[in-house]
Amino acid sequence: MTRTRRSPLLVLAVALGLLLTQLAAPATATPAVSTATITGIVRDTGGNPLSGVDVLVHSTGFDPATSTVTGIDGRYEVEVPPGTYRIRFEVPGGRTVWYLNGSTYAEADPIELTAGEQFAAQDVTIEAGAAIAGHVRGPGGSPVAGATVWGFGPGDLWLGRARTTTDTDGRYVLDGLAELPYRIAVVPPAGLGLKVVWHDAVTPVAPGTTDDIDVALAAAATITGTVTDQEGRALSGVSVTAWSPIDTWVAGAGASTGPDGTYVIEGLSPGEYRINFRRADKTGRWSGPAMTRALSTPVVITGTETVAGIDSALTPAFAYTAVSDLVVPDSGICDPIASGCHLPFPSNRFTRRDPSTPTGLRVSIDPASMPSNTAGVPVDPTHWNELDGFSPSAAMLLQVPDVDLVRSGAAPVTDPARSLDSDSPVVLLDATTGERLAHWVELDSYAEPGTVPILFIRPTQALREGHRIVVGVRGLVRSDGTAVQPTAAFAAYRDLVRTADVNIEDRRPQMERVFGDLAAAGVARGNLQFAWDFTIASTQALSGRMLHIRDDAFARLGGHAPSFTVDYDQPSTTEGIAREIRGTYDVPMYLTGTGQPGSEFQLGPDGLPQYTGTYTANFRCIIPATASADDPAGVGIYGHGLLGTAGQIYAPRRVAVQDNRAFCGTDLIGMAEEDVPNVINILKNISTFNTLADRLQQGHLNTLFLGRLLVAPDGFASNPAFQDGGRPLIDDDLVYYGISQGGIM
């Protein structure tokens, strides 16, 4: 075999190359250490290492932050984030000890750790101690395997001092116990329908075993429910815990939600339980709903029943900056972001989700929040709550004590364009399109002395149906120049302060959406004094009933004119008018009773008006002297003034003469002279306002039918009263002419 000799110079060159390569390589930064380490040893009283001991590291008295098990040499090592911890050592089936030799969480020594710290704990000694043993049996006396048996010492609330599991014979042994009185809690395996049983206090004496502490399990009650987010989507993996009347939690008195968001808590004895719903990030709430246990509503168990429907809708986790104990009275029925129960208004605070509506919302005003009239009768919001949003023409209302709109720079009625300036104190935003909306701001000039006037934000145009509107208010000052301060509730939203008020927290996702919309429009969150949103009702909600009765009524006509009767046809004494004609005509009716003042729509299961019979409407017409068979007059519908009648038909006389146009009118029922008594009653009890609106829509239908009579060949033109020598005096050129109320309606 021939060996190749390498030149010493070659070897040197390779070595130098490798060295230079290492020197040229970029330095690798040492990653920052973000955890701390705890190490230690667990021994028995003879100094021998104990293996298999559970080591649980707690940051609170509840679930451990992390855990490990001692090795064959009794050693353990855990990594944790910086913080303060207490360590629990648990011998399976035996005694529990807290570092350093404490019996409870409260007695344990706290360990404060910083990032990168390596804490070498003192050795922990676990004594053999005394023992408690026995059997767990079911209702028929058969052994129950897999039951968890806890030993609770004096003062133990959240965690027992010893824990074990029954074997196939139902036998258990709790050993390594101190000579203290213990209450024994037995938690049956899930799925057996058995309840948690507590045994009277037992005091073991070392050395030895207190045997034959048998426990018989009985049928138990169950609590079930579903956990969702606020959109109704199922949340899985949520921890649901039933806290018992004696404030002690034991494993098994809880459950986790499944993929469909449902949970089942079994093994409950009679009593009151407060249910806690908690996400993995430790956020959640209590039954009621409530944000704290003290405010929660208990679930009462009386026997072995199943209590279903204990549901919860959890809000998302937020990056809170602080926590407060703020609870606002009546926050469940009022809006706490401003003064006055229903202010600001309109607001999505007074809506609920309803996927059956075009907007996905339904107005939801609590009857308990409504004001009362002078007779003490509260306003009934039933008919408001039928809508899926708010009026497209209403002003926004707010109440701000001692506000100075001039100093604040708010846009006045004389200069609404100022409201679109980047520094406008009030921002009105169509969140559906992202468009800023022009408006002006004013105070109620009719406010009584000594009262806080309403602040009106009035848009310059009607808001779009179905659109979501956002209002942001900043920079308002008082008469002395100081800034207006927000309410505590609004400040909690704005500054991300978590409160103890479940109603405030339930609304937080909605408020975050508002802040996000305003931020996108260049409005800084931190400057806001008020902010809210509201949704304009859909076309269906605003006009659906009117359109329904129109379509249904005209379908019943089948393309013909309504039936009518002429009962008055006389020459007119008014200059320029040849004849006055009066009569009645039939219109499909959708009102209760005879359609009299104060009647309302007869609604069907679909919420739409139902046909209830025939309404006999009146008409009065004038024929101009200029009309002839050779030069027939055009036709027009006349709309009378406020709470008037068709008797005002001569109001458009000049137009009739100048334009050669015949006019006909009918009482616009709902707001006609005969409705005055009902209007007075409405002023006394606004809850009956729907009777005006419903009858007014029937009045509009009557007006439409009058229009059909004017243009249809088998309508008025077919009657001799509207003819000259058998030829019509009118044609089908139809216009509408209204004054005052008639011009609005």
C-alpha positions in Angstrom: 0.0 0.0 0.0 1.4 3.3 -1.0 1.0 6.2 1.4 0.8 9.8 0.2 2.8 12.3 2.1 1.2 15.7 2.6 3.3 18.7 2.5 3.6 20.5 5.9 2.9 23.8 4.0 -0.3 22.3 2.6 -1.5 21.3 6.0 -0.6 24.7 7.4 -2.6 26.4 4.5 -5.7 24.4 5.2 -5.5 25.1 8.9 -5.2 28.8 8.3 -8.1 28.7 5.8 -10.3 27.0 8.3 -9.4 29.6 11.0 -10.1 32.5 8.7 -13.4 31.0 7.7 -14.4 30.9 11.4 -13.2 34.5 11.9 -15.1 35.7 8.9 -18.4 34.1 9.9 -21.0 36.5 11.4 -21.4 36.3 15.1 -24.6 34.6 16.3 -26.4 36.5 19.0 -27.2 34.7 22.2 -31.0 34.6 22.5 -32.3 36.4 25.6 -33.5 34.1 28.3 -37.2 34.7 29.0 -37.8 32.0 31.6 -36.6 31.0 35.1 -35.7 27.5 36.4 -36.6 25.8 39.7 -34.7 22.7 40.8 -34.8 20.6 43.9 -35.1 17.2 45.6 -37.9 15.4 47.4 -37.0 12.9 50.2 -38.7 10.7 52.8 -38.1 11.1 56.5 -35.1 8.7 56.1 -33.4 11.0 53.6 -34.1 8.7 50.7 -35.1 10.3 47.4 -38.8 9.9 46.5 -39.5 9.2 42.8 -42.9 9.7 41.1 -43.9 12.7 43.3 -46.0 15.2 41.3 -44.5 18.7 41.5 -47.1 21.3 40.7 -46.1 25.0 40.3 -48.9 27.5 41.1 -49.1 31.2 40.3 -52.6 31.2 41.9 -54.5 28.9 44.3 -56.2 27.2 41.4 -54.8 25.3 38.5 -51.0 24.9 38.4 -49.0 26.9 35.8 -46.9 23.9 35.0 -45.9 20.6 36.6 -43.4 17.7 36.5 -42.6 14.5 38.3 -39.5 13.6 40.4 -37.1 11.2 38.9 -35.5 8.1 40.5 -33.1 10.3 42.3 -35.9 12.4 43.7 -34.9 15.4 41.6 -37.1 17.7 39.6 -36.6 20.7 37.3 -39.2 23.1 35.8 -39.1 26.2 33.7 -41.6 29.0 34.2 -42.0 32.6 33.1 -40.9 35.3 35.5 -43.3 35.8 38.4 -44.3 34.7 41.9 -44.9 31.0 42.5 -45.8 28.4 45.2 -44.9 24.7 44.8 -47.1 21.8 45.7 -45.7 18.2 46.1 -48.2 15.4 45.9 -47.5 11.8 46.5 -49.9 9.7 44.4 -52.4 8.3 46.8 -50.8 10.1 49.6 -50.0 13.4 51.3 -49.7 16.8 49.8 -47.0 19.3 50.9 -46.4 22.8 49.9 -43.0 24.4 49.7 -41.5 24.8 52.3 -43.3 22.2 54.4 -46.7 24.1 54.3 -50.1 22.4 54.4 -52.0 24.8 52.2 -51.4 27.4 49.4 -51.7 30.2 52.0 -49.0 28.6 54.1 -46.6 28.0 51.2 -43.5 30.2 50.8 -43.7 32.4 47.7 -40.8 32.2 45.3 -40.2 35.3 43.3 -38.3 34.6 40.0 -36.8 36.9 37.4 -35.9 36.1 33.8 -32.8 33.8 33.6 -32.8 33.0 37.4 -32.0 29.5 38.5 -33.6 28.8 41.8 -32.3 25.9 43.8 -35.0 25.0 46.2 -34.3 23.4 49.6 -35.0 19.7 49.9 -38.5 18.8 50.7 -39.3 16.0 53.2 -42.6 14.1 53.0 -43.5 12.1 56.0 -45.1 8.7 55.8 -47.8 9.8 58.2 -51.2 8.2 58.9 -53.7 6.8 56.4 -57.4 6.7 55.7 -58.8 3.8 53.7 -62.2 2.4 52.7 -64.4 1.5 49.8 -66.6 3.4 47.4 -69.8 1.7 46.3 -72.7 2.7 44.0 -76.4 2.7 44.8 -76.7 -1.1 44.4 -73.6 -1.7 46.6 -71.3 -2.6 43.6 -67.8 -1.2 43.8 -67.1 2.0 41.9 -63.7 2.0 40.2 -61.9 5.2 39.1 -63.5 7.5 41.6 -61.4 10.3 42.9 -61.0 10.5 46.7 -59.9 13.8 48.2 -58.8 14.5 51.8 -59.6 18.1 52.9 -57.9 19.4 56.0 -59.0 22.3 58.1 -59.3 25.5 56.1 -58.8 23.8 52.7 -61.1 25.3 50.1 -59.7 24.9 46.6 -57.4 21.9 46.9 -57.3 18.9 49.3 -54.1 17.7 51.1 -54.3 14.2 49.7 -55.8 12.6 46.6 -56.1 9.1 45.2 -58.2 6.9 42.9 -60.3 3.8 43.7 -59.1 0.5 42.3 -61.3 -2.1 40.6 -62.6 -3.2 44.0 -63.6 0.4 44.8 -60.9 0.5 47.5 -58.9 3.7 48.2 -56.0 4.6 50.5 -55.0 8.1 51.5 -51.7 7.9 53.2 -48.9 10.2 54.3 -51.5 12.2 56.3 -50.8 14.5 59.3 -52.9 13.8 62.4 -55.7 16.3 61.5 -59.4 16.0 61.0 -60.2 15.4 57.3 -63.4 15.6 55.3 -63.5 13.0 52.6 -64.8 14.0 49.2 -65.6 11.3 46.7 -66.0 12.3 43.0 -67.4 9.6 40.8 -66.2 9.0 37.3 -68.0 10.9 34.6 -70.9 9.3 32.9 -72.3 7.3 35.9 -74.9 9.9 36.9 -73.6 9.8 40.5 -73.1 12.8 42.8 -70.1 14.0 44.8 -70.4 12.7 48.3 -68.8 14.2 51.4 -67.9 12.1 54.5 -67.8 13.5 58.0 -64.5 14.5 59.4 -62.1 11.6 60.2 -58.8 12.0 62.2 -56.2 9.4 61.4 -53.5 8.5 64.0 -50.0 7.7 62.9 -48.6 5.1 62.6 -51.5 3.1 61.1 -54.5 3.2 58.9 -58.0 4.4 59.8 -59.8 1.7 57.8 -63.4 1.1 56.7 -64.3 4.7 55.9 -66.7 3.6 53.3 -68.7 5.9 51.1 -71.9 5.1 49.3 -72.6 7.1 46.1 -76.2 8.1 45.1 -77.9 9.4 42.0 -76.9 13.0 41.3 -78.1 16.1 39.5 -76.7 17.5 36.3 -76.2 20.9 34.9 -76.0 21.4 31.1 -75.7 24.2 28.7 -74.0 25.8 25.7 -71.2 28.3 25.5 -71.0 30.6 22.5 -69.4 33.8 21.4 -71.6 36.9 21.0 -72.3 36.0 17.4 -73.8 32.7 18.5 -70.8 30.5 17.3 -70.0 27.5 19.5 -66.9 27.8 21.7 -65.0 24.6 22.4 -62.5 24.0 25.2 -64.1 26.4 27.7 -63.8 25.3 31.3 -67.1 25.3 33.1 -67.0 24.9 36.9 -69.8 24.5 39.4 -68.9 26.1 42.7 -70.7 24.5 45.6 -72.4 26.2 48.6 -69.4 25.5 50.9 -67.0 27.2 48.4 -65.0 24.1 47.8 -64.2 22.9 44.3 -63.3 19.3 43.7 -62.3 17.7 40.5 -65.3 16.5 38.6 -67.5 19.5 39.5 -66.8 20.9 36.2 -66.4 20.1 32.5 -65.1 21.5 29.2 -67.2 22.4 26.3 -67.1 20.2 23.2 -66.9 21.1 19.6 -70.6 22.1 19.6 -70.1 24.4 22.7 -72.1 22.1 25.0 -71.1 20.9 28.4 -72.4 18.5 31.0 -71.5 18.8 34.8 -72.5 15.7 36.7 -72.3 14.5 40.3 -74.1 17.5 41.9 -75.8 17.3 45.3 -78.8 19.5 46.2 -77.8 23.1 46.9 -76.9 26.3 45.1 -74.1 26.4 42.5 -72.5 29.4 40.9 -71.3 28.5 37.4 -68.0 29.9 36.1 -67.2 29.9 32.4 -63.5 30.4 31.7 -61.4 30.4 28.5 -57.9 29.1 28.3 -56.7 32.7 28.5 -58.4 32.9 31.9 -61.1 35.4 30.7 -64.7 34.6 31.2 -67.7 35.2 33.4 -70.2 33.7 35.8 -73.8 32.5 35.6 -76.3 35.3 35.6 -74.5 36.5 33.5 -72.1 38.3 35.8 -68.4 39.3 35.8 -67.8 38.3 39.4 -68.9 35.5 41.6 -70.5 37.8 44.1 -72.8 39.2 41.4 -73.6 35.9 39.8 -77.0 34.1 39.9 -77.0 30.7 41.6 -78.3 27.6 39.9 -80.5 25.7 42.5 -80.4 21.9 42.7 -83.2 20.3 44.7 -82.8 16.6 43.9 -81.5 14.5 41.0 -82.9 16.6 38.3 -81.1 17.9 35.1 -81.0 21.7 34.9 -80.5 22.6 31.3 -80.0 25.8 29.5 -77.3 27.3 31.7 -75.8 29.0 28.8 -73.2 31.7 28.4 -72.1 34.0 25.6 -68.5 35.1 26.1 -66.9 38.2 24.8 -63.4 38.1 23.2 -60.3 38.7 25.3 -59.1 42.3 25.1 -55.7 43.9 25.9 -57.0 45.5 29.1 -54.9 48.3 30.6 -56.5 48.1 34.0 -59.2 46.4 36.0 -61.9 48.2 38.0 -64.9 47.2 40.2 -67.2 49.6 38.3 -70.9 48.5 38.2 -73.4 51.0 36.8 -77.0 50.7 38.1 -79.6 49.9 35.4 -76.8 49.2 32.9 -78.9 46.3 31.7 -81.7 48.5 30.5 -80.1 51.9 30.0 -77.0 53.2 28.2 -74.3 54.2 30.7 -72.1 56.1 28.2 -74.1 59.3 28.7 -76.5 60.9 31.1 -80.2 59.9 30.6 -81.3 56.3 30.4 -82.0 56.3 26.6 -79.3 58.7 25.6 -77.5 58.9 23.3 -80.3 58.0 20.9 -80.7 56.3 18.5 -78.2 53.7 19.5 -77.5 50.1 18.7 -77.3 49.7 22.5 -81.0 49.3 22.2 -81.0 46.5 19.6 -80.4 42.8 19.7 -79.2 40.4 17.0 -82.0 38.9 14.8 -80.8 37.1 11.7 -84.3 37.0 10.4 -84.3 40.8 9.6 -82.6 42.5 6.6 -80.2 44.4 9.0 -79.6 41.4 11.3 -80.9 43.4 14.2 -84.1 44.1 16.1 -84.8 47.1 18.2 -84.9 46.0 21.8 -86.0 48.6 24.3 -86.7 47.2 27.8 -90.2 48.2 29.0 -88.7 48.8 32.5 -86.6 51.6 31.1 -89.5 53.6 29.6 -90.8 56.8 31.1 -94.4 57.2 32.4 -97.0 59.8 31.5 -98.7 62.0 34.1 -101.1 59.3 35.0 -98.2 57.0 35.9 -98.7 54.7 32.8 -95.3 53.7 31.3 -94.8 53.9 27.6 -95.0 50.5 25.9 -92.1 50.0 23.4 -93.7 46.9 21.7 -94.1 48.5 18.3 -90.7 50.1 18.3 -89.3 46.7 19.0 -90.9 45.4 15.8 -88.4 47.4 13.7 -84.9 46.3 12.6 -83.4 49.8 13.1 -84.1 53.4 13.5 -85.6 56.3 11.5 -83.6 57.6 8.5 -84.7 61.2 9.3 -84.4 61.5 13.0 -81.8 63.7 14.8 -79.2 62.2 17.1 -79.9 63.1 20.7 -77.4 63.7 23.5 -77.3 65.5 26.8 -74.2 67.4 27.9 -74.5 69.6 30.9 -73.3 73.2 30.5 -71.8 72.5 27.0 -70.9 75.6 25.0 -71.3 74.7 21.3 -69.7 78.0 20.1 -66.6 77.6 22.1 -66.5 73.9 21.1 -66.6 74.9 17.4 -69.6 72.7 16.5 -71.1 73.3 13.1 -74.2 75.6 13.3 -77.3 75.4 11.1 -75.9 78.3 9.1 -72.7 76.4 8.2 -73.2 72.6 8.2 -70.2 72.3 5.8 -68.0 73.0 8.8 -68.9 69.6 10.2 -66.8 68.0 7.5 -63.6 69.7 8.7 -60.9 67.4 10.0 -61.2 69.1 13.5 -64.9 69.1 13.7 -65.9 68.2 17.3 -68.7 66.0 16.1 -68.0 63.4 13.4 -71.0 61.7 11.7 -69.9 58.7 9.7 -71.7 56.3 7.4 -69.8 53.2 8.4 -71.3 51.1 5.6 -69.6 53.4 3.0 -66.9 55.1 5.1 -68.4 58.5 4.1 -68.4 61.5 6.4 -71.8 63.1 6.7 -72.6 66.8 6.9 -74.7 67.9 9.8 -75.3 70.7 12.2 -75.4 70.8 16.0 -77.8 72.8 18.2 -79.4 72.8 21.7 -83.1 72.5 22.4 -84.3 76.1 22.5 -87.5 75.0 24.3 -85.8 73.4 27.2 -87.3 74.5 30.5 -85.1 76.7 32.7 -82.9 74.8 35.1 -82.9 71.6 33.0 -80.1 70.3 30.8 -81.2 70.9 27.2 -81.0 68.1 24.6 -78.2 68.4 22.1 -79.4 67.7 18.6 -77.1 66.4 15.8 -79.1 66.9 12.6 -77.9 65.4 9.3 -78.4 67.5 6.3 -80.0 64.6 4.4 -81.9 61.5 5.1 -79.7 58.6 6.2 -79.6 55.5 4.0 -81.9 52.7 4.8 -80.1 49.6 6.3 -76.8 51.6 6.8 -74.8 51.6 10.0 -74.0 55.1 11.3 -71.2 56.0 13.8 -71.1 59.1 15.9 -67.9 60.4 17.5 -67.8 63.4 19.8 -64.6 65.1 21.0 -63.4 68.5 22.0 -66.6 69.7 23.6 -66.0 72.3 26.3 -68.2 73.9 29.0 -69.0 77.5 29.4 -65.9 78.0 31.5 -63.7 76.5 28.8 -63.0 73.3 30.6 -63.3 70.0 28.7 -66.4 67.9 29.0 -65.6 64.7 30.9 -66.9 61.3 29.7 -68.8 59.0 32.0 -67.0 56.3 33.9 -68.5 53.7 31.6 -67.4 55.4 28.4 -63.9 56.0 29.8 -63.7 52.2 30.6 -64.5 51.4 27.0 -62.1 54.1 25.6 -59.2 53.3 27.9 -59.7 49.5 27.8 -60.4 49.2 31.6 -62.1 45.9 32.5 -65.1 46.5 34.7 -67.2 44.2 37.0 -70.4 45.1 35.0 -71.4 42.3 32.7 -73.6 44.6 30.7 -70.8 46.9 30.0 -68.5 44.1 29.1 -71.1 42.5 26.8 -71.1 45.7 24.7 -67.3 46.0 24.5 -66.9 44.2 21.1 -69.5 46.6 19.6 -67.7 49.6 21.1 -64.4 48.3 19.8 -65.9 48.3 16.3 -67.0 51.9 16.8 -63.6 52.9 17.8 -62.1 51.1 14.8 -64.5 52.9 12.4 -63.6 56.3 13.8 -59.9 55.5 13.8 -60.2 54.7 10.1 -61.8 58.1 9.6 -58.9 59.8 11.4 -60.5 60.2 14.8 -58.2 59.4 17.6 -59.6 57.1 20.3 -58.0 58.8 23.2 -59.7 62.2 22.5 -63.3 60.9 22.4 -65.9 62.0 25.0 -68.8 60.0 23.4 -69.0 57.5 20.7 -71.7 55.1 19.6 -73.4 53.6 16.5 -76.9 52.9 15.3 -78.4 51.2 12.3 -81.1 52.7 10.0 -84.1 50.5 9.6 -84.4 48.5 6.3 -86.8 49.4 3.5 -88.8 46.3 4.4 -89.2 47.4 8.1 -90.1 51.0 7.1 -92.3 50.4 4.1 -93.0 46.6 4.1 -96.5 46.8 5.5 -97.6 49.7 3.3 -96.2 48.0 0.2 -97.9 44.7 1.2 -101.4 46.3 1.5 -100.8 48.2 -1.7 -99.9 45.1 -3.7 -102.5 42.9 -2.1 -105.3 45.5 -2.7 -104.4 46.3 -6.3 -104.2 42.5 -7.0 -107.8 42.3 -5.8 -108.8 44.9 -8.3 -107.6 42.7 -11.2 -106.7 45.7 -13.3 -110.1 47.4 -12.9 -111.2 50.6 -11.1 -112.6 50.3 -7.6 -116.4 50.3 -7.2 -117.7 53.8 -6.6 -120.9 55.8 -6.1 -121.7 59.4 -7.0 -124.2 60.8 -4.6 -123.8 64.6 -5.3 -123.3 66.3 -8.7 -124.1 70.0 -8.7 -122.9 73.2 -10.4 -120.3 75.1 -8.4 -120.8 78.7 -7.3 -117.0 79.2 -7.2 -115.5 81.2 -10.1 -113.8 79.1 -12.6 -115.2 75.8 -11.3 -118.0 74.3 -13.3 -119.1 71.4 -11.1 -118.5 69.8 -7.7 -119.0 66.0 -7.4 -119.1 63.9 -4.2 -119.4 60.2 -3.5 -117.8 57.2 -2.0 -115.7 54.3 -3.2 -114.6 50.8 -1.9 -111.1 50.0 -0.8 -109.8 46.7 0.7 -109.4 47.2 4.4 -106.6 45.9 6.7 -107.7 47.4 10.0 -109.5 46.0 13.0 -113.1 46.7 13.6 -114.7 49.0 11.0 -111.5 50.9 10.4 -112.7 53.6 12.8 -110.3 56.2 14.4 -108.1 54.3 16.9 -108.2 51.0 15.0 -104.9 49.3 14.0 -103.6 46.8 11.5 -104.8 43.2 11.9 -101.5 41.4 11.7 -101.0 37.9 10.5 -98.4 35.3 11.7 -95.9 36.8 9.2 -96.3 40.2 10.9 -98.0 41.7 7.8 -101.5 43.2 7.7 -104.4 40.9 6.8 -107.4 41.7 4.7 -110.4 42.3 6.9 -113.1 43.6 4.6 -114.0 46.7 2.7 -113.5 50.4 3.8 -115.8 53.0 2.3 -113.8 56.1 1.5 -115.2 59.5 0.6 -114.3 61.7 -2.4 -114.9 65.3 -3.5 -114.0 66.5 -6.9 -114.0 69.9 -8.8 -114.3 70.2 -12.6 -112.9 73.4 -14.0 -115.0 75.4 -16.4 -112.3 75.0 -19.0 -112.9 71.3 -19.3 -114.9 70.0 -22.3 -115.3 66.8 -24.2 -113.1 68.3 -26.9 -110.5 69.5 -24.4 -110.7 67.2 -21.4 -109.1 68.3 -18.2 -106.1 66.6 -16.7 -106.6 65.1 -13.3 -105.0 65.6 -9.9 -105.2 64.2 -6.4 -105.5 66.9 -3.7 -103.9 66.3 -0.2 -105.5 68.3 2.5 -103.8 70.1 5.4 -103.2 69.1 9.0 -106.1 67.0 10.4 -108.3 68.3 7.6 -110.8 66.8 5.2 -111.6 66.5 1.5 -113.8 69.5 2.0 -110.7 71.6 1.4 -110.9 70.6 -2.3 -111.2 74.2 -3.5 -107.7 75.0 -2.2 -106.1 74.2 -5.7 -108.8 76.2 -7.6 -106.3 78.5 -9.3 -104.2 75.5 -10.5 -107.4 73.8 -11.7 -108.4 76.8 -13.8 -105.0 77.8 -15.1 -103.9 74.2 -15.9 -107.3 72.9 -17.0 -107.2 70.2 -14.4 -109.9 68.5 -12.3 -109.0 67.7 -8.7 -110.3 65.1 -6.4 -109.6 64.5 -2.7 -110.4 62.1 0.1 -110.0 62.3 3.8 -106.5 61.1 4.6 -107.7 59.0 7.5 -105.3 58.6 10.4 -104.6 62.3 10.2 -108.0 63.6 9.2 -110.5 65.8 11.2 -112.3 62.7 12.5 -109.0 61.4 14.0 -108.6 64.5 16.3 -110.0 62.6 19.4 -107.6 59.8 18.8 -104.7 62.2 18.4 -105.6 63.7 21.8 -105.6 60.2 23.3 -102.2 59.5 21.8 -100.8 62.6 23.4 -102.0 61.2 26.7 -100.7 57.7 26.0 -98.0 57.6 23.4 -98.1 53.8 23.5 -101.1 53.9 21.1 -99.3 55.9 18.5 -99.4 52.9 16.2 -103.1 53.4 15.7 -102.3 56.7 14.0 -99.6 55.2 11.8 -101.6 52.1 10.9 -104.8 54.0 10.0 -102.7 56.6 8.1 -101.3 53.8 5.9 -104.9 52.7 5.1 -105.5 56.4 4.3 -102.6 56.3 1.8 -104.1 53.1 0.2 -107.4 55.0 -0.1 -105.6 57.8 -1.9 -103.9 55.4 -4.3 -107.3 53.9 -5.1 -108.6 57.4 -5.8 -105.8 57.8 -8.3 -106.9 54.6 -10.0 -110.5 56.0 -10.2 -109.1 59.1 -11.9 -107.1 57.3 -14.6 -108.9 54.0 -15.3 -111.3 54.0 -18.3 -113.9 52.2 -16.0 -113.4 54.8 -13.3 -114.8 58.3 -12.9 -114.5 58.9 -16.7 -117.2 56.2 -17.2 -119.7 58.1 -15.1 -122.1 60.7 -16.5 -121.1 63.1 -13.8 -117.7 63.3 -15.4 -118.9 63.4 -19.0 -120.3 65.8 -21.5 -122.7 64.3 -24.0 -121.4 60.8 -23.1 -117.8 61.8 -23.7 -115.3 62.1 -20.7 -114.5 65.6 -19.4 -111.2 64.2 -17.9 -108.2 62.3 -19.2 -105.5 60.2 -17.5 -102.8 62.9 -17.1 -102.5 62.5 -13.3 -100.6 64.8 -10.8 -100.5 65.1 -7.0 -101.0 68.5 -5.3 -100.8 68.8 -1.5 -100.6 71.6 1.0 -99.2 71.5 4.6 -99.8 68.0 5.8 -100.8 67.0 2.3 -97.4 68.2 1.0 -95.6 66.0 3.6 -97.6 62.9 3.4 
